[in-house]
């Protein structure tokens, strides 16, 4: 069952720490901004963001720690002109499981002067099977858009540098994972919860 959230404020900020599957629809009105910092622990997500009014915008930061096979799906619909979306997704895949990011930005023909951007990264701790599908479905020439997708591991030289400074391998990994997953968030309570999950890895 979808949770529906209407955003009508100049700026509305949500902080979420989720351990159960999420199905959410955000409806963003004219001149309103949605900001989300979402942390998911081993869950599936189905997120829909409707930028319904002119000058509606979204800044969405999603970070996840994945242990099993899970999928994160987000659709951003630019339903009006001068709408802006910036989506940032960071995933840590711990075991040999599958983590999928399926991210779509839709810009309608009638929606002029929009910005539609997404950045997606998944880091495999072991030999996980991850996929990223960064899609931009744009039916308008007057649009600025970009997408990126990276799947890999922490670089050996970064880990080596930390360990050469007397930091253990476990603590080095924890520091790298934390810096990767914080993803711009400055909410102390959320970061403390995240640190507890990182310590379990």
Helices and strands as residue ranges (DSSP letters): E 3-7, E 12-18, E 22-28, E 33-41, E 45-51, E 57-66, E 70-78, E 84-93, E 98-107, E 114-124, E 129-138, E 143-152, H 156-164, H 169-182, H 188-200
